[in-house]
Amino acid sequence: MRTHVLFPSLLLLGSLSLTAACSSGSSGTSDTATVGARSGSSSGTVPVRAVDPSKIKGLQIVNDNSEDSSCRFATSYPDVPGAEAMTAAMKKYVERRLATFRSMCGDDSEAGDVGELNVSHQILVASGDVLGVRLSAQDGTSAGGGLDTRTYWYDGQTGAYRVTLALIDDGSQDALVAALKKQLKGRDGTDADTVDGAFADRSSLVELLNDMAFTADGGLRVTFARGTVGAAPAGSYVVTLSRATVTSWLSAFGKRAQHQTEQPSDSLDLGAAATPTPAVPTHTASGDDDTDCEKVTCVALTFDDGPAAPETATLLTYLAQYNARATFFTVGQNVAAHPDLVRAEARAGNEVGNHSWSHPDLTKLTSEQVAYQLNRTSVAIKAATGKEPTLFRPPYGAVNSTVRGATRLSPVLWTMDTEDWKYPDATKVAQSVIGKVKRNDVVLMHDIHPTSVAAVPEILRTLGARGYHFVTVSHLRATM
């Protein structure tokens, strides 16, 4: 479905909190794969350069999720015009991870809560004719193996998707392997036989070296998944090689990727045909909402996991047509990609709330990780709207004392769940609201699903005829 959404260890921080640390153009400069991983190079602290995804013309974020308590997942990856082959490769990976995860918790499973799958993304470089993306998958099932990160590359000059090893010239692979083995041997959790064994089968190098990215100063950072070059309990390992060391080993494409990382241009051109940007609604609220919910019948429609293009723009048009206001609980990595839609939400008198950066179950995180997820998203929302949010909705509605204590934001759940993620049917979604809604309900929907957005006009038309007024959560709270 193309739509717009574990274990509490240091590795989780690397996967979930820093997945987008460099992908939004904010001040974050940390690198996804290195946090909690075992780094051992003198240049290991050099960050990956930040990328502002909102500057990529025609960018769409492909999201999917499930709120099923026994099979929770949230996945995302970018779809960039011109890089269709790379998008297809990421889609294949996400679908494979989902299939494995679902096999542990299927619809008829009696196993109970088997954990959570979270696949988030980070744009590494989007400059000139080079696109690089890292996907981070955190699987909480015992079969999932925990954290898995891998990078995807696209060469706009030749119009080809490149595996990560394509950054290295064929004739220099032996030199790279020797340098990596030298860095790895002697680290905690490794031994010479394990390291040598990992590199013994050269046909497996593409999979072993599937996460390589350039640092801001042109060095090469290589991340090894847990259990590949050392003992699994030791986690992942990171080796960072200096620019002086690696440059002569790079392929022609690798040199261009290195250059575009070090000195990014103002635009990305992958040779795509015209990439029209969906229109952003320009409706502006005439003033503060003066609805008195003590005197009239009110309901608060809430929409999670966006913004999504073009779904959120369509939804904003519907709301404006019926003079309705709503509350949007936005995911930070989507805010970073589409700040114009978030501005449009606020400009039209709607409320923008916080739904975390990458949609993890916050109760599985440490207090510091929760704070990072929420604070980073609040920064992105303020950058887009000029105003910090005051509300947050914990993903999956999962909240505990640790989550509450990590933020000053006020938590918001719901009184009515449409389960629109389960039933991609606009008529069914509309009737689930129309047939059950009560005064002062807080209704849960998702603006990442086209069928959910398509259900909104019927909801607004029918309930409006019954005398309902559509207000934000904060307004409902203040006037009940």
C-alpha positions as CSV (number, residue, x, y, z in Angstrom):
1,M,0.0,0.0,0.0
2,R,1.4,3.4,-0.9
3,T,0.2,5.7,1.8
4,H,1.1,8.2,4.1
5,V,2.4,6.3,9.6
6,L,12.4,-3.6,19.9
7,F,14.2,-3.6,22.5
8,P,15.1,-0.7,24.7
9,S,18.9,-0.5,24.2
10,L,21.4,1.8,22.8
11,L,20.9,0.2,19.4
12,L,17.3,1.3,19.5
13,L,18.4,4.8,19.9
14,G,20.5,4.5,16.8
15,S,17.6,3.1,14.8
16,L,14.7,5.2,16.0
17,S,15.9,8.5,17.4
18,L,18.6,9.2,15.0
19,T,17.1,7.7,11.9
20,A,16.2,11.2,10.8
21,A,18.8,13.2,12.7
22,C,20.4,14.4,9.5
23,S,17.4,14.1,7.2
24,S,15.4,17.2,7.9
25,G,17.7,20.1,7.5
26,S,17.5,21.0,11.2
27,S,20.5,21.3,13.5
28,G,20.9,17.6,14.1
29,T,24.2,16.3,12.8
30,S,24.4,12.8,14.3
31,D,24.6,9.7,12.2
32,T,22.0,7.0,12.4
33,A,24.1,3.9,12.4
34,T,26.8,4.9,14.8
35,V,24.9,5.5,17.9
36,G,25.1,2.5,20.1
37,A,27.3,0.7,17.6
38,R,30.9,-0.1,18.2
39,S,33.1,2.5,16.5
40,G,36.8,2.3,16.3
41,S,38.2,4.8,13.9
42,S,39.8,8.1,14.7
43,S,37.4,9.8,12.3
44,G,34.3,8.1,13.7
45,T,32.9,11.2,15.2
46,V,32.5,13.1,11.9
47,P,28.8,13.4,11.1
48,V,26.9,12.6,8.0
49,R,25.9,15.9,6.4
50,A,22.3,17.1,7.0
51,V,19.8,16.9,4.1
52,D,16.6,18.9,3.9
53,P,14.1,16.6,2.2
54,S,11.6,19.4,1.6
55,K,13.9,20.6,-1.2
56,I,13.5,17.4,-3.2
57,K,10.9,18.2,-5.9
58,G,8.1,15.7,-6.1
59,L,9.2,13.8,-3.0
60,Q,6.6,11.5,-1.5
61,I,7.0,9.4,1.6
62,V,5.6,5.9,1.4
63,N,4.1,5.0,4.8
64,D,2.1,2.1,6.1
65,N,1.1,1.0,9.5
66,S,-1.0,-1.3,11.6
67,E,-2.4,-0.5,15.0
68,D,-3.2,-4.2,15.8
69,S,-2.1,-4.7,19.4
70,S,-0.5,-8.1,18.5
71,C,1.1,-7.0,15.2
72,R,2.1,-3.3,15.4
73,F,4.2,-1.9,12.6
74,A,5.1,1.4,11.0
75,T,7.2,1.6,7.8
76,S,8.4,4.5,5.7
77,Y,10.7,5.1,2.8
78,P,11.1,7.9,0.2
79,D,9.9,7.9,-3.3
80,V,11.9,10.3,-5.4
81,P,11.0,11.1,-9.0
82,G,13.5,9.6,-11.4
83,A,14.8,7.0,-9.0
84,E,12.0,4.4,-9.6
85,A,14.4,1.4,-9.6
86,M,15.8,2.4,-6.2
87,T,12.3,3.0,-4.8
88,A,11.4,-0.5,-6.1
89,A,14.4,-2.0,-4.2
90,M,13.4,-0.3,-1.0
91,K,9.8,-1.4,-1.4
92,K,11.0,-5.0,-1.9
93,Y,13.0,-4.8,1.3
94,V,10.2,-3.3,3.4
95,E,7.7,-5.9,2.0
96,R,10.1,-8.7,2.9
97,R,10.5,-7.4,6.4
98,L,6.8,-7.0,6.8
99,A,6.1,-10.5,5.5
100,T,8.6,-12.0,8.0
101,F,7.1,-9.9,10.8
102,R,3.5,-10.8,10.0
103,S,4.4,-14.5,9.9
104,M,5.1,-14.1,13.6
105,C,1.8,-12.4,14.5
106,G,-0.7,-13.1,11.7
107,D,-4.4,-12.1,11.9
108,D,-5.3,-15.3,13.7
109,S,-2.3,-15.5,16.0
110,E,-2.9,-16.4,19.6
111,A,0.7,-15.5,20.5
112,G,-0.3,-12.2,22.0
113,D,2.1,-9.2,21.7
114,V,5.0,-10.4,19.6
115,G,6.7,-7.0,19.4
116,E,6.9,-4.2,16.9
117,L,8.4,-3.5,13.5
118,N,9.6,0.0,12.8
119,V,11.2,0.9,9.4
120,S,12.3,4.5,9.2
121,H,14.4,6.4,6.7
122,Q,17.2,8.9,6.5
123,I,18.2,10.8,3.3
124,L,22.0,10.8,3.2
125,V,22.6,12.8,0.0
126,A,20.3,14.3,-2.5
127,S,22.5,16.5,-4.7
128,G,23.4,16.8,-8.4
129,D,22.8,13.4,-9.9
130,V,23.3,11.4,-6.7
131,L,20.7,10.1,-4.2
132,G,21.5,8.1,-1.1
133,V,19.1,6.8,1.5
134,R,19.5,4.7,4.6
135,L,16.7,2.5,5.9
136,S,16.7,1.4,9.5
137,A,14.5,-1.6,10.5
138,Q,14.0,-2.4,14.2
139,D,12.2,-5.7,14.7
140,G,11.1,-6.6,18.2
141,T,10.4,-10.2,17.5
142,S,13.0,-12.8,18.5
143,A,13.2,-13.9,14.8
144,G,13.7,-10.4,13.6
145,G,17.2,-10.0,14.8
146,G,16.8,-6.5,16.2
147,L,18.3,-3.6,14.3
148,D,19.1,-3.8,10.5
149,T,20.4,-0.8,8.6
150,R,21.2,-0.6,4.9
151,T,21.9,2.1,2.3
152,Y,20.5,2.5,-1.2
153,W,22.1,4.6,-4.0
154,Y,20.9,6.0,-7.3
155,D,23.1,7.2,-10.1
156,G,21.3,9.8,-12.1
157,Q,24.0,10.1,-14.7
158,T,23.5,6.6,-15.9
159,G,19.9,6.2,-14.7
160,A,20.7,3.2,-12.5
161,Y,20.1,1.9,-9.0
162,R,23.4,1.0,-7.4
163,V,24.1,-1.5,-4.6
164,T,26.2,0.0,-1.9
165,L,29.4,-1.9,-2.9
166,A,29.2,0.0,-6.2
167,L,30.7,3.0,-4.4
168,I,34.0,1.0,-4.6
169,D,36.0,0.2,-7.7
170,D,36.1,-3.5,-8.5
171,G,39.9,-3.5,-8.4
172,S,40.0,-1.9,-5.0
173,Q,37.7,-4.2,-3.1
174,D,40.6,-6.2,-1.7
175,A,42.2,-3.1,-0.3
176,L,38.9,-2.0,1.3
177,V,38.4,-5.5,2.8
178,A,41.9,-5.5,4.2
179,A,41.4,-2.1,5.8
180,L,38.1,-3.1,7.3
181,K,39.5,-6.3,8.8
182,K,42.4,-4.4,10.3
183,Q,40.0,-2.0,12.0
184,L,37.7,-4.8,13.3
185,K,40.1,-7.2,14.7
186,G,40.8,-6.7,18.4
187,R,37.6,-5.0,19.2
188,D,35.4,-6.2,22.0
189,G,33.2,-9.0,20.9
190,T,35.3,-9.9,17.8
191,D,38.0,-12.4,17.1
192,A,40.3,-12.9,14.1
193,D,38.6,-16.1,13.0
194,T,35.1,-14.5,13.0
195,V,36.2,-11.4,11.1
196,D,38.1,-13.5,8.5
197,G,35.2,-15.8,8.2
198,A,32.8,-12.9,7.5
199,F,34.8,-11.8,4.5
200,A,35.8,-15.3,3.3
201,D,33.0,-15.6,0.7
202,R,33.5,-12.7,-1.7
203,S,30.1,-13.4,-3.3
204,S,28.5,-12.3,0.0
205,L,30.3,-8.9,0.1
206,V,27.3,-7.1,-1.4
207,E,25.2,-8.1,1.6
208,L,27.9,-7.8,4.2
209,L,28.8,-4.3,3.0
210,N,25.2,-3.1,2.5
211,D,25.5,0.0,4.7
212,M,28.2,2.5,3.6
213,A,27.9,6.3,3.6
214,F,30.2,9.3,3.3
215,T,30.8,11.6,6.2
216,A,30.7,15.4,5.8
217,D,34.5,15.5,5.3
218,G,34.5,12.7,2.7
219,G,35.4,9.8,4.8
220,L,33.6,6.4,4.4
221,R,31.6,5.0,7.2
222,V,30.8,1.3,7.1
223,T,28.3,-0.3,9.4
224,F,28.1,-4.0,10.0
225,A,24.9,-5.6,11.3
226,R,24.9,-7.5,14.6
227,G,26.2,-11.0,14.4
228,T,28.0,-10.6,11.1
229,V,31.6,-9.7,12.2
230,G,31.3,-10.3,15.9
231,A,29.2,-11.9,18.6
232,A,25.5,-11.0,18.2
233,P,25.2,-9.6,21.8
234,A,27.9,-7.1,21.0
235,G,25.6,-5.4,18.5
236,S,26.6,-3.7,15.3
237,Y,30.1,-2.4,14.5
238,V,31.1,0.8,12.7
239,V,34.4,1.5,10.9
240,T,35.1,5.0,9.5
241,L,37.9,5.3,7.0
242,S,39.4,8.7,6.2
243,R,39.0,10.6,2.9
244,A,42.7,10.2,2.2
245,T,42.4,6.4,2.7
246,V,39.3,5.7,0.6
247,T,39.3,8.2,-2.2
248,S,41.6,6.2,-4.5
249,W,39.4,3.1,-4.0
250,L,36.2,4.7,-5.1
251,S,34.5,4.0,-8.4
252,A,33.5,6.8,-10.7
253,F,30.1,6.8,-9.1
254,G,31.6,6.6,-5.6
255,K,33.7,9.7,-6.3
256,R,30.6,11.6,-7.5
257,A,28.7,10.5,-4.4
258,Q,31.6,11.6,-2.2
259,H,31.8,15.0,-3.9
260,Q,28.0,15.6,-3.7
261,T,28.1,14.7,0.0
262,E,31.1,17.0,0.8
263,Q,29.9,19.9,-1.5
264,P,26.2,19.4,-2.1
265,S,24.6,21.5,-4.8
266,D,21.3,23.3,-4.4
267,S,19.2,20.8,-6.3
268,L,18.8,17.2,-7.2
269,D,18.4,16.2,-10.9
270,L,17.9,12.5,-11.7
271,G,16.6,13.1,-15.2
272,A,13.0,12.6,-14.3
273,A,10.2,13.9,-16.4
274,A,8.2,16.9,-15.1
275,T,7.5,16.5,-11.4
276,P,4.6,18.7,-10.6
277,T,4.3,19.5,-6.9
278,P,0.7,19.0,-5.6
279,A,-1.0,22.2,-4.9
280,V,-1.0,23.3,-1.2
281,P,-4.4,24.7,0.0
282,T,-4.2,28.4,0.8
283,H,-7.3,28.7,3.0
284,T,-6.8,31.0,5.9
285,A,-9.0,30.9,9.1
286,S,-10.9,34.1,9.5
287,G,-10.2,34.1,13.3
288,D,-10.3,32.1,16.4
289,D,-13.0,29.5,16.8
290,D,-15.8,30.9,18.9
291,T,-17.8,27.6,19.1
292,D,-19.2,27.0,22.6
293,C,-19.2,23.3,23.1
294,E,-21.3,23.7,26.3
295,K,-24.1,25.0,24.1
296,V,-23.7,23.1,20.9
297,T,-22.8,19.6,19.9
298,C,-19.1,19.3,19.2
299,V,-16.8,16.5,17.9
300,A,-13.0,16.6,17.4
301,L,-11.8,14.8,14.3
302,T,-8.1,13.8,14.6
303,F,-5.8,12.6,11.9
304,D,-2.6,10.7,12.6
305,D,0.7,9.9,10.8
306,G,0.8,12.7,8.1
307,P,1.3,14.9,6.5
308,A,1.0,13.0,3.2
309,A,1.1,14.3,-0.3
310,P,-1.4,14.7,-1.8
311,E,-3.8,13.2,0.8
312,T,-3.4,15.9,3.4
313,A,-3.9,18.7,0.9
314,T,-7.1,17.0,-0.3
315,L,-8.3,16.7,3.3
316,L,-7.6,20.4,4.0
317,T,-9.7,21.3,1.1
318,Y,-12.6,19.2,2.4
319,L,-12.3,20.7,5.9
320,A,-12.4,24.3,4.5
321,Q,-15.4,23.6,2.4
322,Y,-17.4,22.7,5.5
323,N,-15.8,25.3,7.8
324,A,-14.5,22.4,9.9
325,R,-11.4,22.4,12.1
326,A,-9.4,19.3,13.1
327,T,-6.3,18.2,14.9
328,F,-3.4,16.7,13.0
329,F,-0.9,14.5,15.0
330,T,2.1,14.6,12.7
331,V,5.1,12.3,12.3
332,G,8.3,14.3,12.4
333,Q,10.0,12.7,9.4
334,N,6.9,13.5,7.3
335,V,6.8,17.1,8.7
336,A,10.4,17.5,7.5
337,A,9.5,16.3,4.0
338,H,6.3,18.4,3.7
339,P,6.5,21.5,5.9
340,D,4.3,23.4,3.5
341,L,1.4,21.1,4.3
342,V,1.9,21.5,8.0
343,R,1.9,25.3,7.5
344,A,-1.3,25.0,5.6
345,E,-2.9,22.9,8.4
346,A,-2.1,25.6,10.9
347,R,-3.0,28.5,8.6
348,A,-6.5,27.1,8.1
349,G,-7.1,27.1,11.9
350,N,-6.4,23.5,12.5
351,E,-4.3,22.2,15.4
352,V,-0.9,20.5,14.8
353,G,0.1,18.0,17.4
354,N,3.2,15.7,17.9
355,H,3.1,12.0,17.0
356,S,6.8,11.3,17.5
357,W,9.6,11.3,14.8
358,S,9.3,7.8,13.4
359,H,6.3,6.2,15.1
360,P,7.9,3.8,17.6
361,D,6.1,2.4,20.6
362,L,7.4,5.0,23.1
363,T,6.8,2.7,26.1
364,K,9.7,0.5,24.7
365,L,12.1,3.4,24.9
366,T,14.2,5.0,27.6
367,S,13.2,8.5,28.9
368,E,16.0,10.0,26.8
369,Q,14.9,8.3,23.6
370,V,11.3,9.4,24.2
371,A,12.4,13.0,24.7
372,Y,14.4,12.8,21.5
373,Q,11.5,11.5,19.5
374,L,9.1,14.2,20.7
375,N,11.5,17.1,21.0
376,R,12.8,16.7,17.4
377,T,9.3,16.5,16.1
378,S,8.3,19.7,18.0
379,V,11.3,21.5,16.5
380,A,10.2,20.5,13.0
381,I,6.6,21.6,13.7
382,K,7.7,24.9,15.1
383,A,10.0,25.5,12.1
384,A,7.0,24.9,9.8
385,T,4.3,26.8,11.7
386,G,6.2,29.2,14.0
387,K,4.4,27.6,17.0
388,E,5.4,24.7,19.2
389,P,2.8,22.0,19.7
390,T,1.2,21.5,23.1
391,L,-0.3,18.1,22.5
392,F,1.1,14.7,21.6
393,R,-0.5,11.4,20.7
394,P,1.7,8.4,21.6
395,P,1.9,6.0,18.7
396,Y,-0.5,3.1,19.2
397,G,-1.9,4.9,22.2
398,A,1.0,3.4,24.2
399,V,1.8,5.6,27.2
400,N,3.2,5.1,30.6
401,S,4.9,7.0,33.4
402,T,8.2,7.1,31.6
403,V,6.7,8.6,28.5
404,R,4.7,11.2,30.5
405,G,7.7,12.1,32.5
406,A,9.9,12.7,29.4
407,T,7.8,15.6,28.0
408,R,5.7,18.6,29.0
409,L,3.4,17.9,26.1
410,S,-0.1,16.9,27.1
411,P,-1.1,13.3,25.9
412,V,-4.2,12.8,23.8
413,L,-5.8,9.5,23.1
414,W,-9.3,9.1,21.6
415,T,-12.8,8.0,22.5
416,M,-13.7,6.5,19.1
417,D,-11.4,4.5,16.8
418,T,-12.5,4.1,13.1
419,E,-9.9,1.4,12.5
420,D,-9.5,3.0,9.1
421,W,-6.0,1.3,8.8
422,K,-7.7,-2.1,8.8
423,Y,-10.6,-1.2,6.4
424,P,-9.5,0.6,3.3
425,D,-13.1,1.4,2.3
426,A,-14.3,5.0,2.3
427,T,-17.9,4.1,2.8
428,K,-17.1,1.8,5.7
429,V,-15.0,4.4,7.4
430,A,-17.6,7.1,7.0
431,Q,-20.3,4.9,8.4
432,S,-18.1,3.9,11.3
433,V,-18.2,7.5,12.4
434,I,-21.7,8.5,11.4
435,G,-23.3,5.5,13.0
436,K,-21.5,5.6,16.3
437,V,-20.3,9.2,17.1
438,K,-21.4,10.9,20.3
439,R,-21.2,14.4,21.5
440,N,-17.6,15.5,22.5
441,D,-16.1,12.4,20.9
442,V,-12.4,12.5,19.9
443,V,-12.3,10.5,16.6
444,L,-9.2,8.7,15.5
445,M,-8.4,8.6,11.7
446,H,-5.3,8.7,9.5
447,D,-4.7,11.2,6.7
448,I,-2.1,8.8,5.2
449,H,-4.8,6.6,3.8
450,P,-6.6,7.9,0.6
451,T,-9.8,6.0,1.5
452,S,-9.9,7.7,4.9
453,V,-9.6,11.1,3.3
454,A,-12.3,10.2,0.8
455,A,-14.6,9.4,3.7
456,V,-14.4,12.9,5.2
457,P,-16.9,14.8,3.0
458,E,-19.7,12.3,3.9
459,I,-18.8,12.6,7.6
460,L,-18.8,16.4,7.5
461,R,-22.0,16.6,5.4
462,T,-24.0,14.1,7.5
463,L,-22.9,15.2,10.9
464,G,-23.1,18.8,10.0
465,A,-26.8,18.3,9.1
466,R,-27.3,16.9,12.5
467,G,-25.9,20.0,14.1
468,Y,-22.4,18.8,14.9
469,H,-19.6,21.4,15.0
470,F,-16.0,20.2,14.2
471,V,-13.4,21.6,16.6
472,T,-9.8,21.0,17.6
473,V,-9.0,18.9,20.6
474,S,-7.7,21.9,22.6
475,H,-10.9,23.8,21.8
476,L,-13.0,20.9,22.9
477,R,-11.1,20.6,26.1
478,A,-11.3,24.3,26.8
479,T,-15.1,24.6,26.2
480,M,-16.6,21.4,27.5
